[in-house]
Amino acid sequence: MQIRLIQTDSFRHAAIYTLLFVGSMAVLVAMVYFILDHSYKANLLREIGDDLTSIRTAYATARHGREEHEAKEMIDDRMLAPDTDDVYLLERGSEKLAGNLPPMAPRTGLFYLPFPSSFHGKAKGHVILGRGERLSKNDYVFVGEDLYEVNQTEHGVLYVFGLVLLASLILASG
């Protein structure tokens, strides 16, 4: 025996509108998520670029023999900023000169880096987005930002959209 309600035009129309609503919400959530992700990361990349420019300028304008000292001072000043999730590394060869990251193999360009397990107790869920550059043949600098708060905000937005969608579906089915 089939349920007569499912065969009615009213039920079919309601089901179609519900599917359209769910599809629209999915598209909206995807758009908001990608816009947020792009906006946050573009802002972080701008800050990373500003820090690299400052360090590069300090290095380039220093008197001969004091380049790494000036770059080190610039990094030390940046690390004093309150509530910062910035990470820095200045190294000559494999020797760390400044920063709050352990020495690493030089990689140039933009890349993601897992948080070192020894870094302020942060590890699980923490990833660094950063850029590495060679200041000279022997000197390397890396500047990055922790993506944890960005990821938490994005997950929060997805969670809220999920709750709104669920509540809407419950109300629509009523």
Secondary structure per residue as TSV (DSSP state, phi and psi in degrees):
chain	resnum	aa	ss	phi	psi
A	1	M	-	360.0	124.7
A	2	Q	-	-91.0	150.9
A	3	I	-	-79.1	128.0
A	4	R	G	-68.0	-29.1
A	5	L	G	-59.2	-40.3
A	6	I	G	-65.3	-26.7
A	7	Q	G	-87.2	-4.9
A	8	T	S	-80.6	153.1
A	9	D	H	-64.5	-36.0
A	10	S	H	-60.8	-43.4
A	11	F	H	-65.7	-43.2
A	12	R	H	-61.6	-44.1
A	13	H	H	-62.5	-43.8
A	14	A	H	-62.5	-40.6
A	15	A	H	-65.0	-41.4
A	16	I	H	-64.3	-45.0
A	17	Y	H	-64.8	-36.6
A	18	T	H	-64.4	-44.7
A	19	L	H	-63.5	-40.2
A	20	L	H	-63.3	-41.1
A	21	F	H	-64.0	-47.0
A	22	V	H	-62.1	-43.0
A	23	G	H	-62.2	-43.1
A	24	S	H	-62.5	-43.2
A	25	M	H	-62.9	-41.0
A	26	A	H	-62.3	-43.3
A	27	V	H	-64.0	-44.0
A	28	L	H	-61.0	-46.0
A	29	V	H	-61.1	-44.6
A	30	A	H	-61.9	-43.2
A	31	M	H	-64.0	-47.0
A	32	V	H	-61.5	-44.2
A	33	Y	H	-60.0	-48.5
A	34	F	H	-69.5	-34.8
A	35	I	H	-66.1	-45.0
A	36	L	H	-60.6	-47.5
A	37	D	H	-59.5	-46.9
A	38	H	H	-64.2	-43.6
A	39	S	H	-64.0	-48.1
A	40	Y	H	-60.6	-47.8
A	41	K	H	-69.0	-34.8
A	42	A	H	-63.7	-39.8
A	43	N	H	-64.7	-44.3
A	44	L	H	-62.8	-42.0
A	45	L	H	-65.1	-34.2
A	46	R	H	-65.3	-43.6
A	47	E	H	-64.8	-41.8
A	48	I	H	-61.9	-43.8
A	49	G	H	-61.9	-40.8
A	50	D	H	-62.7	-44.6
A	51	D	H	-63.9	-42.9
A	52	L	H	-63.2	-40.5
A	53	T	H	-62.1	-43.3
A	54	S	H	-62.5	-43.9
A	55	I	H	-67.1	-44.7
A	56	R	H	-61.6	-41.1
A	57	T	H	-65.9	-44.6
A	58	A	H	-60.5	-40.1
A	59	Y	H	-67.0	-45.2
A	60	A	H	-73.3	-30.5
A	61	T	H	-93.3	-2.1
A	62	A	S	-74.3	155.7
A	63	R	-	-65.5	152.5
A	64	H	T	-55.3	130.1
A	65	G	T	93.6	-10.6
A	66	R	-	-116.3	12.0
A	67	E	H	-58.5	-51.2
A	68	E	H	-67.8	-30.2
A	69	H	H	-64.0	-44.4
A	70	E	H	-67.0	-41.3
A	71	A	H	-64.6	-40.2
A	72	K	H	-62.2	-44.5
A	73	E	H	-60.7	-40.9
A	74	M	H	-63.2	-43.2
A	75	I	H	-65.5	-43.6
A	76	D	H	-60.4	-40.1
A	77	D	H	-63.9	-42.8
A	78	R	H	-64.8	-35.2
A	79	M	H	-73.3	-15.6
A	80	L	T	-78.7	-11.6
A	81	A	S	-61.5	135.0
A	82	P	T	-71.2	151.6
A	83	D	T	52.3	44.3
A	84	T	-	-105.9	142.5
A	85	D	-	-109.6	22.5
A	86	D	E	-76.7	146.6
A	87	V	E	-127.0	143.4
A	88	Y	E	-136.5	153.5
A	89	L	E	-152.3	127.5
A	90	L	E	-123.6	124.4
A	91	E	E	-139.9	151.3
A	92	R	E	-116.4	116.2
A	93	G	T	65.6	-120.9
A	94	S	T	-111.5	13.8
A	95	E	E	-97.6	124.4
A	96	K	E	-73.1	127.9
A	97	L	E	-102.4	-34.2
A	98	A	E	-161.8	164.7
A	99	G	E	113.6	178.5
A	100	N	S	-115.8	13.7
A	101	L	S	-109.3	150.5
A	102	P	-	-72.6	159.7
A	103	P	-	-56.3	147.8
A	104	M	-	-146.5	164.6
A	105	A	-	-67.4	130.2
A	106	P	-	-61.1	128.8
A	107	R	-	-130.6	129.8
A	108	T	-	-98.0	156.5
A	109	G	E	93.7	-171.5
A	110	L	E	-91.0	132.5
A	111	F	E	-159.8	162.3
A	112	Y	E	-94.6	146.9
A	113	L	E	-139.2	128.0
A	114	P	E	-67.8	146.5
A	115	F	-	-65.1	133.4
A	116	P	-	-62.8	140.2
A	117	S	T	-64.0	-21.5
A	118	S	T	-87.8	2.5
A	119	F	S	-87.2	97.2
A	120	H	T	48.9	32.3
A	121	G	T	72.9	3.1
A	122	K	-	-88.8	136.2
A	123	A	-	-158.8	-66.6
A	124	K	T	-65.8	123.4
A	125	G	T	83.1	-1.6
A	126	H	-	-103.3	127.3
A	127	V	E	-133.2	145.0
A	128	I	E	-104.5	133.2
A	129	L	E	-105.6	123.2
A	130	G	E	-154.4	178.6
A	131	R	E	-133.8	135.0
A	132	G	E	-112.1	146.9
A	133	E	E	-145.4	150.8
A	134	R	E	-91.7	127.5
A	135	L	S	-86.4	-29.7
A	136	S	S	-155.9	-171.7
A	137	K	S	-59.2	-37.7
A	138	N	S	-104.2	-21.1
A	139	D	E	-99.3	134.8
A	140	Y	E	-130.5	141.3
A	141	V	E	-131.0	141.7
A	142	F	E	-130.2	133.6
A	143	V	E	-128.7	131.4
A	144	G	E	-148.0	172.1
A	145	E	E	-133.8	143.8
A	146	D	E	-72.3	129.8
A	147	L	-	-92.0	3.7
A	148	Y	H	-57.9	-49.4
A	149	E	H	-67.3	-35.9
A	150	V	H	-61.7	-47.4
A	151	N	H	-63.3	-40.0
A	152	Q	H	-64.0	-40.8
A	153	T	H	-64.4	-44.2
A	154	E	H	-63.0	-41.2
A	155	H	H	-65.6	-36.8
A	156	G	H	-63.0	-42.1
A	157	V	H	-63.2	-44.4
A	158	L	H	-62.2	-39.1
A	159	Y	H	-63.1	-46.2
A	160	V	H	-63.7	-43.7
A	161	F	H	-61.6	-38.1
A	162	G	H	-62.4	-43.4
A	163	L	H	-64.0	-41.7
A	164	V	H	-63.9	-42.8
A	165	L	H	-63.4	-44.4
A	166	L	H	-61.9	-45.1
A	167	A	H	-63.6	-39.3
A	168	S	H	-65.3	-40.5
A	169	L	H	-65.7	-39.3
A	170	I	H	-64.3	-44.9
A	171	L	H	-65.8	-39.4
A	172	A	H	-67.6	-37.5
A	173	S	H	-71.4	-23.8
A	174	G	-	-72.1	360.0
